[in-house]
Amino acid sequence: MSHTAIDSRKIIMTAIAWGIGLLIFFPILWTILTSFKTEADAIASPPMFLGFDWTLENYTEVQDRSNYFQHFWNSVVISVGSTLLGLLIAILAAWSMAFVPAKGTKNVLMWMLSTKMLPPVGVLIPIYLLFRDTGLLDTLTGLVLVLTLINLPIIVWMLYTYFKEIPGEILEAARMDGASLWAEIIHVLTPMAVPGIASTMLLNIILAWNEAFWTLNLTAAKAAPLTAFIASYSSPEGLFYAKLSAASTMAIAPILIMGWFSQKQLVRGLTFGAVK
């Protein structure tokens, strides 16, 4: 293949990648732009892309109407707490499945993954009743527990994949040197799998941050995260598009910034072990 053909192919692939990226980003951009419009401009037809009077009124009203920082703090506690608890459980489970596999390990992994295919509404009532009877409704503890459980299959699968790329001989050498089980996991396995663990942690934080179904059904006010903060701008009187966009922008901004600054680590972890 000639250099000209290779260069043309790179240009085409780059253009396609940029096109897909812009297509995915456009709804976010439109939400941000709408947050600076008046309600009249937000529902104008045809839609106004840039030719409107910019205003910060929506952000002021959103903050006056509800305590954004309380919702933000709840989201941080829920997402980080469920991630750390999930990692604590998943590292041990993935170590066992990767280095001490049993006859049915593959079946267990497939069963765990299959639970993600279950519609959440199918188990909402029993979980709601369980939380009501144990006093976990509208608590940060309850949301940390439920988000840990629903994301645990993904965490275990990802860590299992990363751990399988680590030579078992290294762990055997550590055992021969007298390392205990905990020393083997903490001082040998975990440092070698830092990229994979970091990417798993980042992905789980994003999943927990964006979770809406459970947070809307298991909270009311005290433990409501940013997803409930957004939903509060949908009312029987209708949607206030500009204010809803402002609330959405305030909710997604922290996770967008985190994703932007951690993208290299995320990509590095997701490709961990891909090249030998």
URGI-V239459 format. One record per residue. PSI is psi in whole degrees, 0 to 359 (999 if undefined). BURIAL is 1 if it has 9 or more other C-alpha atoms within 8 Angstrom, else 0. Layout:
BEGIN
psi: {PSI & PSI}
burial: {BURIAL & BURIAL}
END
This chain:
BEGIN
psi: {132 & 161 & 325 & 317 & 321 & 316 & 320 & 320 & 320 & 319 & 317 & 314 & 321 & 318 & 319 & 317 & 316 & 320 & 315 & 318 & 315 & 324 & 319 & 323 & 339 & 315 & 323 & 316 & 318 & 321 & 316 & 315 & 318 & 330 & 341 & 9 & 163 & 166 & 325 & 317 & 330 & 331 & 14 & 147 & 122 & 160 & 145 & 117 & 306 & 338 & 62 & 165 & 116 & 140 & 150 & 10 & 322 & 318 & 322 & 315 & 322 & 315 & 324 & 327 & 323 & 157 & 93 & 317 & 331 & 316 & 320 & 314 & 319 & 318 & 319 & 312 & 316 & 312 & 314 & 317 & 314 & 327 & 313 & 317 & 319 & 319 & 319 & 317 & 317 & 325 & 317 & 317 & 316 & 323 & 314 & 316 & 329 & 323 & 344 & 60 & 143 & 177 & 325 & 19 & 314 & 320 & 321 & 317 & 317 & 323 & 318 & 316 & 325 & 335 & 337 & 344 & 353 & 127 & 127 & 326 & 338 & 336 & 11 & 312 & 309 & 321 & 320 & 314 & 321 & 316 & 322 & 317 & 337 & 3 & 24 & 357 & 138 & 42 & 150 & 324 & 316 & 317 & 323 & 317 & 312 & 322 & 330 & 314 & 320 & 334 & 353 & 318 & 320 & 318 & 314 & 315 & 315 & 314 & 323 & 317 & 317 & 317 & 328 & 339 & 349 & 126 & 128 & 338 & 330 & 318 & 323 & 322 & 322 & 321 & 320 & 333 & 3 & 13 & 135 & 175 & 313 & 321 & 322 & 316 & 315 & 317 & 345 & 302 & 308 & 313 & 326 & 336 & 19 & 314 & 316 & 319 & 319 & 315 & 323 & 318 & 315 & 316 & 320 & 324 & 318 & 315 & 317 & 322 & 322 & 356 & 126 & 322 & 306 & 323 & 327 & 330 & 342 & 5 & 162 & 303 & 310 & 314 & 14 & 124 & 194 & 335 & 321 & 327 & 318 & 314 & 337 & 348 & 13 & 118 & 166 & 336 & 347 & 184 & 132 & 92 & 317 & 315 & 322 & 321 & 322 & 316 & 320 & 318 & 317 & 331 & 322 & 342 & 312 & 318 & 329 & 316 & 316 & 317 & 324 & 314 & 341 & 12 & 323 & 317 & 323 & 314 & 320 & 319 & 321 & 336 & 12 & 123 & 1 & 330 & 126 & 999}
burial: {0 & 0 & 0 & 0 & 0 & 1 & 0 & 0 & 0 & 0 & 0 & 0 & 0 & 0 & 0 & 0 & 0 & 0 & 0 & 0 & 0 & 0 & 0 & 0 & 0 & 0 & 0 & 0 & 0 & 1 & 1 & 1 & 1 & 1 & 1 & 1 & 1 & 1 & 1 & 0 & 1 & 1 & 0 & 0 & 0 & 0 & 0 & 1 & 0 & 0 & 0 & 0 & 0 & 0 & 0 & 0 & 0 & 1 & 1 & 0 & 1 & 1 & 1 & 0 & 0 & 0 & 0 & 1 & 0 & 0 & 1 & 1 & 1 & 1 & 1 & 1 & 1 & 1 & 1 & 1 & 1 & 1 & 1 & 1 & 1 & 1 & 1 & 0 & 0 & 1 & 1 & 0 & 1 & 1 & 1 & 1 & 1 & 1 & 0 & 0 & 0 & 0 & 0 & 0 & 1 & 0 & 0 & 0 & 1 & 0 & 0 & 1 & 1 & 0 & 0 & 1 & 0 & 0 & 0 & 0 & 0 & 0 & 0 & 0 & 0 & 0 & 0 & 1 & 0 & 0 & 1 & 1 & 0 & 0 & 0 & 1 & 1 & 1 & 1 & 1 & 0 & 1 & 1 & 1 & 1 & 1 & 1 & 1 & 1 & 0 & 1 & 1 & 1 & 0 & 1 & 1 & 1 & 1 & 1 & 1 & 0 & 1 & 1 & 1 & 0 & 1 & 0 & 0 & 0 & 0 & 1 & 0 & 0 & 1 & 1 & 0 & 0 & 0 & 1 & 0 & 0 & 0 & 1 & 1 & 1 & 1 & 0 & 1 & 1 & 1 & 0 & 0 & 1 & 0 & 1 & 1 & 1 & 1 & 1 & 1 & 1 & 1 & 1 & 1 & 1 & 1 & 1 & 1 & 1 & 0 & 1 & 0 & 0 & 1 & 1 & 1 & 0 & 1 & 1 & 1 & 0 & 0 & 1 & 1 & 1 & 1 & 1 & 1 & 1 & 1 & 0 & 0 & 1 & 1 & 0 & 0 & 0 & 0 & 0 & 1 & 1 & 1 & 1 & 1 & 1 & 1 & 1 & 1 & 1 & 0 & 1 & 0 & 0 & 0 & 1 & 0 & 0 & 0 & 0 & 0 & 0 & 0 & 0 & 0 & 1 & 1 & 1 & 1 & 1 & 0 & 0 & 1 & 0 & 0 & 0 & 0}
END
